[in-house]
Amino acid sequence: MRGGRKRGEKSQAIGRSRGGRTTKIHALTDAQCRPLAFMLTGGNIADCTAGATLLERLPDCDILHADKGYDANELLRQVEDKGVMPNIPPKANRKWKNCFSPFLYRNRNAIERMFCRLKDFRRVATRYDRNAINYLATVCLAATVSYWL
């Protein structure tokens, strides 16, 4: 083993975190809870690193609601450069707190409802697939069946 890691673990979006070997699904949704884009990372990868790549697919919108894990200066600048107002709760250790509206943040439940519906598919909830490409295809297929057909 090189670097204390099993071969192919990073490329398969599997990472070690407190809960064991896990995979994170990052997603963009619209206001009607319909998924627009997905991305997989290992469980030990920070959310803000994946957010920069996912935001390249951000459609035209007025406000972006995101979780506290996506509160990073680079991400906020990227969102503001697209002309979108970020509504992200600040992390507890942040010295400068960005503008945040708890009233508008209530609309973030759209992504939680989307993930809840996706996890109704047992194969998505438990990740039976060994390859990341196959698992991402399963997630996309479940989203298509749930929302777009």
C-alpha positions in Angstrom: 0.0 0.0 0.0 1.2 3.4 -0.9 0.4 6.3 1.5 -1.6 4.1 3.8 -4.5 3.9 1.4 -6.0 1.0 -0.5 -5.7 1.1 -4.3 -8.5 2.9 -6.1 -10.3 4.2 -3.0 -10.0 7.9 -3.9 -11.2 7.4 -7.5 -14.3 5.5 -6.3 -15.5 8.3 -4.0 -15.2 6.3 -0.8 -13.6 8.0 2.2 -13.1 7.3 5.8 -15.0 9.4 8.2 -16.2 9.0 11.8 -19.0 6.7 10.6 -16.7 4.4 8.6 -16.3 4.2 4.8 -18.8 6.6 3.3 -19.8 8.5 0.2 -21.3 12.0 0.0 -23.8 13.0 -2.7 -23.7 16.7 -3.5 -26.7 18.0 -5.5 -28.3 21.1 -7.0 -32.1 21.4 -7.0 -34.6 23.9 -8.2 -37.4 25.3 -6.2 -39.7 22.4 -7.1 -37.3 19.9 -5.5 -36.2 18.6 -8.9 -32.5 17.6 -9.0 -30.4 19.4 -11.6 -26.8 18.1 -11.0 -25.1 15.5 -8.8 -21.5 15.0 -7.7 -19.9 12.2 -5.5 -17.1 12.6 -3.1 -15.6 10.5 -0.3 -17.0 10.9 3.2 -13.8 12.6 4.4 -13.8 15.4 1.7 -15.0 18.8 2.8 -18.2 20.0 1.3 -16.8 23.4 0.2 -14.2 21.7 -2.1 -17.0 19.9 -4.0 -19.2 22.9 -4.0 -16.9 24.9 -6.3 -17.2 22.3 -9.1 -20.9 21.8 -8.6 -21.6 25.6 -8.8 -20.4 25.6 -12.4 -23.8 24.1 -13.3 -25.8 26.7 -11.3 -28.7 27.8 -13.4 -30.1 31.4 -13.4 -31.6 32.1 -10.0 -31.9 34.9 -7.4 -31.0 33.2 -4.2 -28.8 30.1 -3.4 -29.5 28.2 -0.2 -26.8 26.0 1.0 -25.7 24.1 4.1 -23.2 25.4 6.7 -20.6 23.1 5.2 -20.5 25.3 2.0 -19.6 28.5 3.9 -16.2 29.4 2.4 -15.0 32.7 1.0 -14.1 31.2 -2.4 -17.6 29.7 -2.7 -19.3 32.9 -1.7 -17.3 34.9 -4.2 -18.1 32.3 -7.0 -21.8 32.6 -6.2 -21.8 36.4 -6.1 -19.9 36.6 -9.4 -22.8 34.8 -11.1 -25.1 37.5 -9.8 -26.8 35.3 -7.2 -27.3 36.1 -3.5 -25.9 33.4 -1.3 -28.0 32.5 1.8 -25.6 30.3 3.7 -25.6 30.1 7.5 -22.1 31.1 8.9 -19.9 28.6 10.6 -19.6 29.0 14.3 -15.8 29.7 14.1 -16.2 32.5 11.5 -14.9 35.9 12.6 -16.8 37.8 9.9 -20.4 36.7 9.6 -21.9 37.0 6.2 -25.5 38.2 5.5 -27.9 35.4 6.4 -31.7 35.3 6.5 -33.3 32.4 8.6 -36.7 33.2 7.1 -35.4 32.7 3.5 -33.4 29.6 4.6 -36.7 27.7 5.2 -36.8 27.1 1.5 -33.7 24.9 1.7 -35.9 22.0 2.7 -36.4 21.4 -1.1 -33.0 19.6 -1.2 -33.8 17.7 2.0 -37.0 16.4 0.4 -35.2 15.5 -2.7 -32.6 13.4 -0.8 -35.4 11.8 1.2 -37.2 10.7 -1.9 -33.9 9.4 -3.4 -33.2 7.3 -0.3 -36.5 5.5 -0.8 -34.5 3.6 -3.4 -32.6 1.0 -1.3 -29.7 0.8 -3.8 -29.1 4.6 -3.4 -29.4 4.6 0.4 -26.9 1.7 0.9 -24.5 2.1 -2.1 -24.3 -1.5 -3.3 -22.3 -0.4 -6.3 -18.5 -0.8 -6.1 -17.7 1.7 -8.8 -18.4 5.4 -8.4 -19.6 5.7 -12.0 -22.2 3.0 -11.5 -23.4 4.5 -8.2 -23.7 7.9 -9.8 -25.7 6.4 -12.6 -28.0 4.7 -10.1 -28.5 8.1 -8.3 -29.3 9.8 -11.7 -31.7 7.0 -12.7 -33.5 7.1 -9.4 -33.8 10.9 -9.7 -35.1 10.6 -13.3 -37.7 8.1 -12.2 -38.8 10.1 -9.2 -38.9 13.6 -10.7 -38.6 13.7 -14.5 -40.9 10.9 -15.7 
